[in-house]
Amino acid sequence: MTDFPKTFDQAATLPEPLRDAAEIDVPAGQCVFSQGQQADHYLVVTSGSVKVFARSSEGREVVLYRVQAGEMCTLTTSCMLGHANYPAEAITETGVRAKVLGAAEFERALHESAAFREFVFHSLGERLAEILQRMQTLVLETVHLRLIRCLLSRTGDDGVAHATHEQLALEVGTAREVVSRHLKSLEREGLIETQRGRISVLRRKTLEALC
């Protein structure tokens, strides 16, 4: 199971406008923003995890990235800078706490605080690089390899990955039926064992060697 960071040192990480900003609590499973919505609040997560994903007209989804403690949302930042609407969606995976600046406060902090500008654009650059790498992975790597990497990243010390076929399909950017077919192939090879909502990795070193 993915281990999300819970907190970080705000005083050492956040510039003053964010340290002084209001902080909100959002329960797990809550929509943070939806496609077409206007971006009017700048958010920095201080604990928990937010999943940002794209959805096709057929309803197929793919995870773009996650926002965790100490991180801001790239889409929110870019949409606020460009006065654009959201092209994707986001949902809280855990209970989330976040610092919030309204649009006017965000604009004022950009103009008045060099430390805030550096934080915003440095974070934006890092995130864009991660998203590009994610897109390259989806385009260049096979589904089989992406699935193995995903399984390994989600497997805990007990050798078990707690995930449904649907969740894995969302992570690797393919259909549930495709994931099921590849999991059956790995199971026939004796590398994993599948059960409802969980997958036991039986030969981790062999799977790692395939990566």
N, C-alpha and C positions, 0 to 999 in steps of 0.2 A: 504494500500500500504506500502511495506517495507520502513522504513526510514533509509537510509544508512548514516553513519557518513561522514562528508565532510572534516574534517581537524583534526589536533592534534598538540601538542606542540613538534615540531621536536627537538628543542634544549634540551628538558628534556627527550626525549625518545630515540633518535637515537645516536649510538656511532659515534665518529668523522669521521671514513672513510665514513659513509653514509651521515653525515651532509655536507661533502665536495663534495659528488658525484654529477654528472650531474643529472638534473631532466627533465623528458620528459612528454609531454601531449599526451594522446591517446583518440580519440573520442569514444562515445558510439557505441556498436555494432561491435567493431574491434576485430579480432582474435589476442590473445596475444601469444598463442602457440598451435600447433596441435600435434596429436598423431604421434610418430615416429620422431619428430623434435629434433635436438640436443639442449640441454640446454647450452647456452653460455653467458647468462646475468642474474645476480642476481638482483631481483627487490624487492623494498619495496614500497607499496602504501602509498602515503601521502594524497590523497583525492580520493573519488569515490569508486566504487566496481567492482571487477572482479569475475566472476562465473567460477568455475572449475568443469568440468563434464566428466563422462565416457560415451562412446558410444559403443554399442554392434555391432556385424557384421550385425545384422538385422536393425540397425539404431535406436534402443531404447536408450534413454539417462537417466542418473540419476545424480543429483547434488551431488558432493562430499563435497564441502565447498565453502565459499566465502572469498575473500581477501579484507579487507577494510582498512581504514586509520590506519597507524601504524603497519600494518601486512605484513609479507612476505609470499610468496607462498611455501608451504611445498614441492610440487613436484619439483619445480625449485631448491630448496635447496638440496633435496636428490639426484636429477639427477646430479647436479653440483659436489656434494661431491663424488658420485659414477661414474662419467663420463658416465652416461647413457642417453638414449633418453627418451622423454616424453611418458608415457603410457596413457595419457588422453589429454583433450583439455581445453582451457580457452578463455573466451570472456568478453569484458568490458560491464557491464550493464549500466553504466553511463559514462560520461566523467571522465577520470582517469588521475591523476598526480602521477608519481612514481620516486623514486631515483633509479639509475641504476649503477651497477658495472659490467665491463666486466670480463671474466673468469680470466684473469691474475691479475686484481685488486682485485678480490674476494679472490684468493689464497694468494696474498700478505697480504691482511688485516687479513686473518685467522692466518697467521704466525706471524704478527707483532703486532696485537692489541688484548689484552686480553679482552677488553670491547666488541670488535666486535665478538670474539669467543663466549663470554657469551650470547650476543644478538642472534646470529645465533642458537646456540644449545638450549637455553631456549625457543625461539620461535618455533623451530622445535619440541621440546618435547610437548609443549602445543598444537600445531596443530595436532600432531599424536594422542594425547588423544582425541581431538574433532572428528577426523575422525573415530577412533575406536568406539566412542559413536554413531556416525552417522550410521556406519555399523551395530552395535548392534540393533539400532532402526529399520533399514530396515529389519533385519532378524527376530527380535523377536516380534515387534509390528504389529498388523493387519493393513491392508490398511485403514480401516475405522477410526481407531484411529489416524494414521499418517495424514490422510486427515483433520480430525477435528483440530488437532494441527496446521497444516499448515494454515488452514482458519483463526484460531484465531490469529496467528502470523502476518498475512497479513491484518487483519481488522483494519481500521483506526478509529478515533474518531467518524466518521459519521456512523460507523457500516457496512461499505462496504469494501469488499476485491476486488481489481481490478486485476482480473486474468482470463485467459481462462482455459478451461479444459485441454488443452495441457500443459500449464505452470504448473498447479497443478500436472499433471501426472509426469512431469519432477522432481518436488520438492519431491514427495513422492515415486518415484521409481516404477511406474507401468504404465499400458497402459491407453490412454485417455478414452477408452470405459469403463474401470473399474472405473475411476474417475466419469464419467458421471452417471454410475449406482448408485454409492454411493451418489452422490449429489441429484439425484432424490429421493432416500430413505430419506435423510435428509429433502428435501423439502416436501415430503408427510407427514412427522411428524410435519411440521410447524416450523422447526428450522431455515430454511434459505429460501431465495427466489432468484432464479437464473435468470439472464438476460444476454444478450450478452456481454461478457468481464467483467462482474461484478457479485458479489454474496453478497446479503444483509444478514447479520446475524441478525435474528429476536429475538432469545432467547439465548444470549451469556452465561448467567449463567448456563443454562441447558447443553450447549455444554461443558463448563468448567468442570462441574460435571462429564461428561463422560470421562474426561482425568485423 
